[in-house]
Amino acid sequence: SLWSKDGDRPGTGERQGASGLSGLSMPVAALSYAEAARRATPAVVSIAAHNDGMAATVDDGNSDAPPASRRKPPRAYGDEEEDENPDDNMGSGVIATQDGYILTNHHVLGDGTQIEVILVSGERLKARLIGSDPDTDLAVLKVDRQNLPTIEFAHRNDIAVGDVVLAIGNPFGVGQTVTMGIISALGRTQLGINTFENFIQTDAAINPGNSGGALTDEQGRLLGINTAIYSRSGGSLGIGFAIPVNVARQALQDIVQNGRVVRGWIGVESTALTPELAENLGAASAQGVIITGVLNGGPAARAGMRPGDVVTRINGRPIRTVAELRAGITALRPGTAATFTALRQGQNVEMQLVP
């Protein structure tokens, strides 16, 4: 970041013009993200998960709850080094509600059974696991504390490549750190990190320990949960990935209400629509995803979907890739009808599906 000297506020300083004439002045370009950091950092915590050898359980109010499903994807994939202490995990988290619900990554918890949350003040609080979702690599913790500082969730849909972002977390356990970069890409998929992938890619420095921390916009609003980096050394190479805020928000809501993430399902198999398949189906100019199989008795079959249909829209939103189709289906709420638009023998067909 750049900032003006002598405490000048952005745009308030003056300098002489190129001619040196004192009567000609122009604003000093000064840029700081201190206000964004001030808003967001109190709501970003460090997390320590210790393994005492006992099976972890999800706290759903039932003492007979089964062991929590655990899957630990790499924090920095491409790095073959093992953790120095496999029984302890360090990461970050984001305080989502004033009464103590905290979002983090599923893999940050590992097999930890004793979880501590460290506030920016240094205070350590015991936390319990409310629920976790390996398929999105998200988890929700709860601490018994009221009036905690919370992060503001972004509600914007107009983020774009080139937008400035801040990454906030606890890299390598050195303490809370803020780094700056831009959005490098959107909708990254097929990375082999999670089952459901739709990552924001950024060049803001993200390192082991940042996982579960915040990716914010230039105003300190949450855009995503930092989750992984591409690295051959374990350190940042400028290729980091965050789970979008809309996915995190839905996971938080589902886990708090149900103890797990609730997803739509319609009972189909699909594949990408290649130019050759499109030509054979008489859909040479169409974009979409071809349905290759329909489960008998499933929601898609009951709605009349057939193998060979090319799904082009779900509730009016364009579907161009298999990843978009999967994301569109899983985002549906069970029991709520959704409109699927498909191309069948050159004609558009609309179907009402109830997942």
FIBAMAR-378284 format. One record per residue (C-alpha): residue in three letters; x negated, y negated, z negated. Coordinates in steps of 0.02 Angstrom, whole numbers, plus 50000, padded with zeros to 5 digits. Example, Ala and Ser with C-alpha at 12.3 -4.5 7.8 and 13.67 -1.06 7.14 Angstrom:
<pts>
ALA493855022549610 SER493165005349643 
</pts>
This chain:
<pts>
SER500005000050000 LEU499494982150026 TRP499894968549903 SER499614949749897 LYS498244942549787 ASP498504932049631 GLY500214939449598 ASP501064932249753 ARG502734940449790 PRO502954947949964 GLY503184934550094 THR502954919849973 GLY501124915950001 GLU500484904350138 ARG498924903750243 GLN498234891650370 GLY498574894650552 ALA497214899450674 SER496894881150712 GLY496454877650531 LEU497734863450520 SER498424862450345 GLY500154857850408 LEU500364874550496 SER500714889350384 MET501444906750400 PRO502004920150276 VAL500704931950207 ALA501234949750251 ALA501234958850084 LEU501954976150056 SER502154985949896 TYR503155001249845 ALA502944997749660 GLU504804994749636 ALA505265011149720 ALA504005020349612 ARG504645011349456 ARG506415017349494 ALA505995035249533 THR504525040449423 PRO505455041149255 ALA506585054649328 VAL505165065749390 VAL504515078249263 SER503155091249249 ILE503635109449221 ALA502635123149137 ALA503275141049149 HIS502435153949038 ASN502645172749052 ASP502765182048886 GLY503015198948970 MET504905199448949 ALA506165199249091 ALA506905182249125 THR508785180049122 VAL509935166849189 ASP510835156949055 ASP512645158049110 GLY513395159248936 ASN513405178248944 SER512125187148836 ASP512255202448948 ALA511725192749104 PRO510625202949221 PRO508795198349252 ALA508645183349367 SER508175187049546 ARG506385181749572 ARG505415178649730 LYS503865167949732 PRO503425160949903 PRO501705152949915 ARG501525134949863 ALA500235132650000 TYR500465145850133 GLY498905150150231 ASP497925150150067 GLU497425167650015 GLU496725162849844 GLU497625169649693 ASP498185158749548 GLU496855157649412 ASN498165162049282 PRO499595171849359 ASP500565171249194 ASP500735152249197 ASN501525141349331 MET501405122549341 GLY502535112049448 SER503705097249450 GLY505565093849438 VAL506855080149460 ILE508105074849326 ALA509785075149414 THR510985071049271 GLN510875061049111 ASP511365076249008 GLY509845086149061 TYR510105095949222 ILE508465096749319 LEU508145102249498 THR506535111349541 ASN505885125049655 HIS506285143249621 HIS504465147949648 VAL503865135449517 LEU504645146449383 GLY503845162449446 ASP504115175749314 GLY504085162849175 THR505185166349025 GLN504675151348921 ILE504955135149015 GLU504415117948958 VAL504855101349037 ILE503625087049009 LEU504385069749024 VAL503395055249096 SER503175049248916 GLY502255065448875 GLU503665072548769 ARG503885091248792 LEU505635098948792 LYS506145117248798 ALA507175121348953 ARG508285135849000 LEU508655142549173 ILE510455139549228 GLY510255148049397 SER509105149749545 ASP509245152849731 PRO507755161449814 ASP508515159049988 THR508305140149976 ASP506915140649845 LEU507915129849725 ALA508285131749540 VAL509185121949405 LEU508565119949226 LYS509415112449074 VAL508655103148927 ASP509625098148773 ARG509445079448783 GLN510635065248824 ASN510395048448912 LEU508925054349016 PRO508345043649163 THR509015050549327 ILE508515048749507 GLU509715041149634 PHE510195053449771 ALA510105046149946 HIS511735047350044 ARG511025041150208 ASN511065051750367 ASP509995040050471 ILE508255045350415 ALA507055046250561 VAL505295051150605 GLY504185036650555 ASP505165031650399 VAL504075028250246 VAL504215040850104 LEU503455043149932 ALA503005060149857 ILE503055060749667 GLY502465075349561 ASN501065082949457 PRO499745089249579 PHE498475101449506 GLY499125096749332 VAL498205080049332 GLY499775070449284 GLN501155061249375 THR500555054949543 VAL501365044849683 THR500775046549863 MET501425038150019 GLY501675043750198 ILE502975044650333 ILE504245057350392 SER503265067250522 ALA504685078350585 LEU506455083650542 GLY507335100450550 ARG505775111250538 THR506265129750544 GLN505475146850573 LEU504055143350451 GLY504305159350353 ILE504495150250186 ASN506345152150145 THR507815161650216 PHE508715145350254 GLU507525132450325 ASN507855114650379 PHE506345105450312 ILE505825087250313 GLN503985086850363 THR502885073050292 ASP501075067850288 ALA501225060950111 ALA499935070350008 ILE500755085649928 ASN499695098049832 PRO499985113149719 GLY500925106549568 ASN501955094549674 SER503195108549708 GLY504915103949642 GLY504505085449637 ALA505345071249729 LEU505195064949906 THR505985047649906 ASP506355033850028 GLU505595016450018 GLN506885011749886 GLY506535026549772 ARG508075036649820 LEU507915055449831 LEU507745062150008 GLY507115079549968 ILE506285091749850 ASN504455094849893 THR504185113349914 ALA502685118650019 ILE501165113250118 TYR500225120450264 SER498445122650206 ARG496925133750228 SER496075127150072 GLY497505124849950 GLY497415105949964 SER498395093650069 LEU498045092850255 GLY499445080750289 ILE500755093950329 GLY502015095450188 PHE503825101050182 ALA505325095750078 ILE507065103150060 PRO508335089850115 VAL509345081249981 ASN511025087450048 VAL510445105550024 ALA509795101549850 ARG511385092349801 GLN512485107049854 ALA511375119549765 LEU511435109149606 GLN513335108049612 ASP513565126649647 ILE512335132549516 VAL513025121249380 GLN514825126449419 ASN514565144849466 GLY512815149849410 ARG512355153149592 VAL512445145549765 VAL514075149249856 ARG513915151350044 GLY515085153950190 TRP515035170250288 ILE515975174850447 GLY515245191750498 VAL514285188850660 GLU512605192050738 SER511865179250857 THR510405175150968 ALA509725160051058 LEU510535155351223 THR509135157051351 PRO509305149951527 GLU509475167751594 LEU510875172151473 ALA511725155651507 GLU511725158951693 ASN512415176451671 LEU513805169551562 GLY514225155551681 ALA513635142751554 ALA512095136251643 SER512305118451578 ALA512925122951403 GLN511995121851239 GLY512425133451098 VAL512135150451020 ILE512755166851092 ILE513695178950979 THR512995196451005 GLY514015205650874 VAL515625203350775 LEU515995213450619 ASN517685222250626 GLY518865214750499 GLY517725200050461 PRO518255181750467 ALA517605179450645 ALA518495195050708 ARG520125189650626 ALA519995172850713 GLY519745180950884 MET517875178150909 ARG517085190251032 PRO515325195851079 GLY514765184751222 ASP515575169051153 VAL514385154151150 VAL514675143850993 THR514405125551033 ARG515185116450883 ILE515715119250702 ASN516955106450639 GLY516435095150782 ARG514565095850744 PRO513475101750891 ILE512635118650874 ARG511055120650977 THR509995133650888 VAL510215149450785 ALA509565139850634 GLU510915126650657 LEU512245140150672 ARG511635148650513 ALA511575132250419 GLY513295127350482 ILE514055143950427 THR513235144350255 ALA513805126550221 LEU515635131750241 ARG516635133650082 PRO517455150750060 GLY519325149850082 THR519275133450178 ALA519695134150364 ALA518395128150488 THR518545124650675 PHE517325133850788 THR517175128550970 ALA516495141451090 LEU516235143551276 ARG517055159351345 GLN517005163251531 GLY516705144951570 GLN518155138751463 ASN518105130051293 VAL519015139751157 GLU519385133650982 MET519595145550836 GLN520105142650656 LEU519005153250542 VAL519235155450355 PRO517575161350281 
</pts>
